[in-house]
Amino acid sequence: MANSELSKLKILFMYDYFMKHLNAFDENSFVTVNDIISYLEDKTGTTFERKSIYADISRINEFVNKIGKVKHGDAWISTEGKKYRRNELEEEITVDEVRLIVDAISTTAFVDTAVCDKVIDLFPTCFGNGYQTTLYPHDEKIKSKMISYLNQMREGIERKEAKKITYGYRLGNSLTETSEKIISPIELDWENNCYYVIAIDNAAAKNVERDHELTVNALRRYRLDRIGSVNFSNEPYITYKSEKIKKQELGEYFSNSVSAFASEKHVPVELTIKGKTRKDALIAYSAFASKINRDIMIKNDTKLEKGILEIYVVTGLAPTLYTAIFELTTIKDVEIEITNEQVRTEYAGYIKKAAKAAKLDRL
């Protein structure tokens, strides 16, 4: 039996068994030699001797150690009496990480939820013990052509190829006010439950230096669901003169963005949040912080127990900044004060427009 072709495959069956059926992060996940023999008999129709199992476990440990998948000297398959366990491999994804991946797939309309089943099949030990997702199901689906546009943008980024797109405004299920653009896609962004393409507008980039001037004059953000078509372009791909400059410029660009709206200007914003209780101030702070990309500094929290909190942030002067500020006033029992005069003046302008929309005679 030891020289049969089937016995030579036995070690592969065993490796697969330990990899897929034992969980390195669960102390209750173990097998006995009898379990292994039964598994192999079920797979091959052959009963193997116990000593051959011991020998193959030793060979598997030697192999895994030599390819650097475990710490030097450690055994991937270890034994405690009659119990055999497997230890964590280098760079192995954890149970929590796999489940987070499934959750992420479940919450985006860009990926078919059937992919979740594929992930679960790849990591069966991470979804045992009656596992079920606790996320509420979302039925929204993205059209296949949108996935195609996304993949073409990825291709443009990877190959450094310009793309010709049709871009417009959504009105119901149709796209209106469309125009053709040649763009050089640089990166993808995810905001407002949608992909955005960060790209250089080739027409706007003509005769512009490939440094900060490129950001100011030609860097654009295109919402994927406002793209009507994507095609290859023979125009040259335009980007920054170096990866260092690109990284620096994009970092600043994203930092100055608020809810996918970018601004070349950034200003200091000081807010005083006044709630009736400490909890009121914390709720308002959390709501504002969730909209702002930059870190918010706590300027003064000495009166937090009384519901008063002073915060400070340098952020982009985008229209959505004022939306984030206005949302604070919709929180029950919360008032705000704005210190920066420019921010306060522009905010007042938006409030007057809102009052007009509400048909208020006075503000």
C-alpha positions as CSV (number, residue, x, y, z in Angstrom):
1,M,0.0,0.0,0.0
2,A,2.9,2.4,0.8
3,N,4.1,2.3,-2.8
4,S,0.7,2.9,-4.5
5,E,0.1,6.0,-6.5
6,L,-2.8,6.8,-4.1
7,S,-0.6,6.7,-1.1
8,K,1.6,9.4,-2.7
9,L,-1.5,11.7,-2.9
10,K,-2.3,11.0,0.7
11,I,-0.1,13.7,2.0
12,L,-1.8,16.3,-0.2
13,F,-5.2,15.2,1.1
14,M,-3.9,15.6,4.7
15,Y,-2.5,19.1,4.0
16,D,-5.8,20.1,2.6
17,Y,-7.6,18.6,5.5
18,F,-5.6,20.5,8.1
19,M,-5.9,23.7,6.1
20,K,-9.6,23.7,5.5
21,H,-11.1,21.7,8.4
22,L,-9.1,23.0,11.4
23,N,-9.2,26.5,12.7
24,A,-5.9,27.8,14.1
25,F,-7.7,30.4,16.1
26,D,-10.1,28.0,17.9
27,E,-8.8,26.0,20.8
28,N,-11.6,23.5,20.4
29,S,-10.6,22.7,16.8
30,F,-8.6,19.5,16.8
31,V,-8.6,16.0,15.3
32,T,-7.3,12.5,16.2
33,V,-5.4,10.1,14.1
34,N,-8.6,8.1,13.8
35,D,-10.4,11.1,12.4
36,I,-7.7,11.5,9.8
37,I,-7.8,7.9,8.8
38,S,-11.6,8.1,8.4
39,Y,-11.3,11.2,6.3
40,L,-8.7,9.6,4.0
41,E,-10.8,6.5,3.7
42,D,-13.8,8.6,2.8
43,K,-11.8,10.5,0.1
44,T,-9.8,7.6,-1.3
45,G,-11.6,4.4,-0.3
46,T,-8.4,3.2,1.2
47,T,-7.5,2.6,4.9
48,F,-4.0,3.8,5.7
49,E,-1.8,2.7,8.5
50,R,-1.3,4.9,11.6
51,K,2.5,5.0,11.3
52,S,2.1,6.4,7.7
53,I,-0.1,9.2,9.2
54,Y,2.6,10.1,11.7
55,A,5.3,10.1,8.9
56,D,3.2,12.4,6.7
57,I,2.5,14.9,9.5
58,S,6.3,15.1,10.0
59,R,6.8,15.7,6.3
60,I,4.1,18.4,6.2
61,N,5.7,20.2,9.1
62,E,9.1,20.1,7.5
63,F,7.6,21.5,4.2
64,V,5.7,24.3,5.9
65,N,8.8,25.3,7.9
66,K,11.1,25.3,4.9
67,I,8.9,27.6,2.9
68,G,8.9,30.0,5.8
69,K,5.2,29.8,6.6
70,V,5.8,29.3,10.3
71,K,8.3,30.7,12.7
72,H,11.6,28.9,12.5
73,G,11.5,25.8,14.7
74,D,7.7,25.8,15.2
75,A,5.6,23.0,14.1
76,W,2.5,23.8,12.0
77,I,0.7,20.7,13.2
78,S,1.2,20.1,16.9
79,T,0.0,17.3,19.2
80,E,-1.5,17.3,22.7
81,G,-1.8,13.7,23.7
82,K,-4.1,12.2,21.1
83,K,-5.3,15.6,19.8
84,Y,-3.7,17.2,16.7
85,R,-4.1,20.9,16.1
86,R,-2.8,23.3,13.5
87,N,-1.1,26.6,14.3
88,E,-1.4,29.9,12.5
89,L,0.5,30.4,9.3
90,E,2.5,33.5,8.6
91,E,0.2,36.2,7.0
92,E,-2.8,34.0,7.6
93,I,-6.1,35.8,7.6
94,T,-7.9,35.6,10.9
95,V,-11.5,34.7,11.6
96,D,-12.5,38.3,12.4
97,E,-10.8,39.5,9.2
98,V,-12.6,37.0,7.0
99,R,-15.9,37.9,8.5
100,L,-15.3,41.6,8.0
101,I,-14.6,40.8,4.3
102,V,-18.0,39.1,4.1
103,D,-19.6,42.0,5.8
104,A,-18.0,44.5,3.5
105,I,-19.1,42.5,0.4
106,S,-22.6,42.4,1.8
107,T,-22.9,46.1,2.2
108,T,-21.7,47.3,-1.3
109,A,-23.9,47.2,-4.3
110,F,-20.9,46.8,-6.5
111,V,-20.3,43.2,-5.6
112,D,-22.8,40.3,-6.1
113,T,-23.5,38.8,-2.6
114,A,-22.9,35.4,-4.2
115,V,-19.2,36.3,-3.7
116,C,-19.8,35.9,0.0
117,D,-20.6,32.2,-0.5
118,K,-17.3,31.8,-2.4
119,V,-15.4,33.4,0.5
120,I,-17.2,31.2,3.0
121,D,-16.3,28.1,0.9
122,L,-12.6,29.2,0.9
123,F,-12.6,29.6,4.7
124,P,-15.1,27.1,6.0
125,T,-13.6,26.9,9.5
126,C,-14.3,30.6,10.0
127,F,-18.0,30.2,9.5
128,G,-18.9,27.2,11.6
129,N,-20.9,26.9,14.8
130,G,-24.1,28.2,13.2
131,Y,-22.6,31.4,11.8
132,Q,-24.9,33.8,10.1
133,T,-24.4,37.3,9.0
134,T,-25.9,39.9,11.4
135,L,-26.0,42.6,8.7
136,Y,-29.4,43.7,7.3
137,P,-29.5,42.6,3.6
138,H,-29.3,45.3,0.9
139,D,-31.0,44.5,-2.4
140,E,-29.6,47.3,-4.4
141,K,-27.5,46.1,-7.4
142,I,-25.2,47.9,-9.7
143,K,-25.6,47.4,-13.5
144,S,-23.0,45.2,-15.1
145,K,-21.8,48.1,-17.3
146,M,-20.9,50.0,-14.2
147,I,-18.6,47.2,-13.1
148,S,-17.1,47.3,-16.6
149,Y,-16.4,51.0,-16.3
150,L,-14.8,50.5,-12.9
151,N,-12.6,47.7,-14.3
152,Q,-11.6,50.0,-17.3
153,M,-10.6,52.7,-14.9
154,R,-8.5,50.2,-12.9
155,E,-6.9,49.2,-16.1
156,G,-6.1,52.9,-17.0
157,I,-4.5,53.4,-13.6
158,E,-2.4,50.2,-13.8
159,R,-1.3,50.7,-17.4
160,K,-1.1,54.5,-17.3
161,E,-3.6,54.9,-20.2
162,A,-5.8,57.8,-20.9
163,K,-9.6,57.2,-21.2
164,K,-12.3,58.9,-23.2
165,I,-15.5,59.2,-21.2
166,T,-19.0,60.6,-21.5
167,Y,-19.9,62.4,-18.3
168,G,-23.2,64.0,-17.2
169,Y,-25.8,64.4,-14.6
170,R,-28.3,61.8,-13.4
171,L,-32.0,62.6,-13.9
172,G,-34.0,59.6,-12.8
173,N,-32.6,56.6,-14.7
174,S,-31.1,58.7,-17.5
175,L,-28.0,60.7,-18.0
176,T,-28.4,64.3,-19.2
177,E,-26.2,67.4,-19.9
178,T,-23.4,65.0,-21.1
179,S,-20.0,65.9,-22.5
180,E,-17.0,64.0,-23.7
181,K,-13.7,64.2,-21.7
182,I,-10.3,62.8,-22.0
183,I,-9.0,61.9,-18.6
184,S,-5.9,60.2,-17.1
185,P,-7.2,58.1,-14.1
186,I,-4.9,58.2,-11.1
187,E,-6.7,56.6,-8.2
188,L,-10.1,55.4,-7.1
189,D,-12.0,56.7,-4.1
190,W,-15.0,55.5,-2.1
191,E,-17.4,58.0,-0.7
192,N,-21.1,58.3,-0.3
193,N,-21.5,54.6,-1.0
194,C,-20.1,55.0,-4.5
195,Y,-16.8,54.9,-6.4
196,Y,-15.2,58.1,-7.6
197,V,-12.4,58.3,-10.2
198,I,-9.6,60.7,-9.3
199,A,-8.2,61.8,-12.6
200,I,-6.4,64.5,-14.6
201,D,-8.6,66.4,-17.1
202,N,-6.2,66.3,-20.1
203,A,-7.7,69.4,-21.7
204,A,-7.2,71.4,-18.5
205,A,-3.7,70.0,-18.0
206,K,-2.2,71.5,-21.2
207,N,0.7,73.8,-20.6
208,V,0.5,73.2,-16.8
209,E,3.5,72.1,-14.7
210,R,3.3,68.6,-13.4
211,D,3.4,69.6,-9.7
212,H,0.9,71.5,-7.4
213,E,-0.3,73.5,-10.5
214,L,-1.6,70.2,-11.9
215,T,-3.7,69.7,-8.8
216,V,-5.1,73.3,-8.9
217,N,-5.9,73.3,-12.6
218,A,-6.7,69.8,-13.7
219,L,-7.2,67.3,-10.9
220,R,-10.9,66.2,-10.9
221,R,-13.2,63.8,-9.1
222,Y,-15.6,61.8,-11.3
223,R,-18.5,59.9,-9.8
224,L,-18.7,56.5,-11.4
225,D,-22.5,56.4,-11.7
226,R,-22.4,59.7,-13.7
227,I,-20.2,58.1,-16.4
228,G,-22.1,57.1,-19.5
229,S,-19.3,55.4,-21.5
230,V,-15.6,54.6,-21.3
231,N,-13.3,54.0,-24.2
232,F,-9.5,53.9,-24.8
233,S,-7.9,57.1,-25.9
234,N,-4.7,57.6,-27.9
235,E,-3.9,60.8,-26.1
236,P,-0.9,60.7,-23.7
237,Y,-1.4,59.8,-20.1
238,I,-0.8,62.8,-17.8
239,T,0.4,62.5,-14.3
240,Y,2.8,64.2,-11.8
241,K,6.5,64.4,-12.5
242,S,7.3,62.0,-9.7
243,E,5.6,59.5,-7.4
244,K,6.6,61.5,-4.4
245,I,4.9,64.6,-5.7
246,K,1.8,62.6,-6.6
247,K,1.5,61.1,-3.2
248,Q,1.9,64.5,-1.5
249,E,-0.6,66.2,-3.8
250,L,-3.2,63.5,-3.5
251,G,-2.8,63.4,0.3
252,E,-3.5,67.1,0.5
253,Y,-6.4,66.8,-2.0
254,F,-8.2,64.1,0.0
255,S,-7.5,66.0,3.3
256,N,-9.2,69.1,1.9
257,S,-12.2,67.1,0.7
258,V,-15.5,66.9,2.6
259,S,-18.0,64.2,1.5
260,A,-16.3,63.9,-1.9
261,F,-16.2,67.6,-2.5
262,A,-12.7,69.0,-2.9
263,S,-11.4,72.5,-2.3
264,E,-8.0,74.0,-3.1
265,K,-8.4,76.2,-0.1
266,H,-8.3,75.0,3.5
267,V,-9.2,77.1,6.5
268,P,-9.2,76.8,10.2
269,V,-12.7,76.1,11.6
270,E,-13.4,76.6,15.2
271,L,-16.7,75.5,16.6
272,T,-18.3,75.6,20.0
273,I,-20.8,72.9,20.5
274,K,-23.4,73.7,23.2
275,G,-25.7,70.9,24.4
276,K,-27.8,70.5,27.5
277,T,-25.7,67.5,28.6
278,R,-22.3,65.9,28.0
279,K,-24.0,63.3,25.8
280,D,-25.5,66.0,23.6
281,A,-22.1,67.4,22.9
282,L,-20.5,64.0,22.2
283,I,-23.3,63.1,19.7
284,A,-22.8,66.4,17.8
285,Y,-19.0,65.9,17.8
286,S,-19.3,62.4,16.5
287,A,-21.7,63.5,13.7
288,F,-19.3,66.3,12.6
289,A,-16.2,64.1,12.8
290,S,-17.7,61.5,10.6
291,K,-17.9,64.0,7.8
292,I,-14.4,65.5,8.0
293,N,-11.4,63.7,6.7
294,R,-8.8,65.6,8.8
295,D,-8.2,65.0,12.5
296,I,-10.3,67.2,14.7
297,M,-8.5,68.7,17.7
298,I,-10.2,69.3,21.0
299,K,-9.5,72.9,21.9
300,N,-11.4,73.0,25.2
301,D,-13.3,70.3,27.0
302,T,-13.2,71.7,30.5
303,K,-16.9,72.4,30.3
304,L,-17.9,69.1,28.7
305,E,-19.8,68.0,31.8
306,K,-22.1,71.0,31.1
307,G,-22.5,70.0,27.5
308,I,-20.0,72.5,26.1
309,L,-17.1,71.5,23.8
310,E,-14.8,73.6,21.7
311,I,-13.2,71.9,18.6
312,Y,-10.8,73.0,15.9
313,V,-9.9,71.6,12.5
314,V,-8.2,72.8,9.3
315,T,-10.2,71.5,6.4
316,G,-11.3,72.3,2.8
317,L,-13.7,75.2,2.2
318,A,-16.1,72.9,0.3
319,P,-19.9,73.4,0.2
320,T,-20.3,70.1,2.0
321,L,-18.5,71.6,5.0
322,Y,-21.5,73.8,5.6
323,T,-23.8,70.8,5.2
324,A,-21.8,69.1,8.0
325,I,-22.1,72.3,10.1
326,F,-25.8,72.6,9.5
327,E,-26.4,69.0,10.4
328,L,-25.2,69.9,13.9
329,T,-28.1,72.3,14.3
330,T,-30.6,69.5,13.5
331,I,-29.5,67.5,16.6
332,K,-32.0,68.1,19.5
333,D,-30.8,70.4,22.3
334,V,-27.6,71.4,20.5
335,E,-26.5,74.8,19.4
336,I,-23.3,75.9,17.7
337,E,-21.1,79.0,17.5
338,I,-18.6,79.5,14.6
339,T,-15.5,81.5,15.3
340,N,-14.0,81.9,11.8
341,E,-15.5,85.0,10.2
342,Q,-15.2,83.7,6.6
343,V,-16.8,80.4,7.5
344,R,-19.5,82.2,9.5
345,T,-20.3,84.6,6.6
346,E,-20.5,81.9,3.9
347,Y,-22.6,79.7,6.2
348,A,-25.0,82.6,6.7
349,G,-25.4,82.9,3.0
350,Y,-26.4,79.3,2.7
351,I,-28.8,79.6,5.6
352,K,-30.5,82.6,3.8
353,K,-30.9,80.5,0.7
354,A,-32.4,77.7,2.9
355,A,-34.8,80.2,4.5
356,K,-35.9,81.4,1.0
357,A,-36.6,77.8,0.0
358,A,-38.6,77.4,3.2
359,K,-40.5,80.6,2.2
360,L,-39.5,82.4,5.4
361,D,-39.8,86.2,5.1
362,R,-37.2,86.9,7.7
363,L,-34.1,85.3,9.2
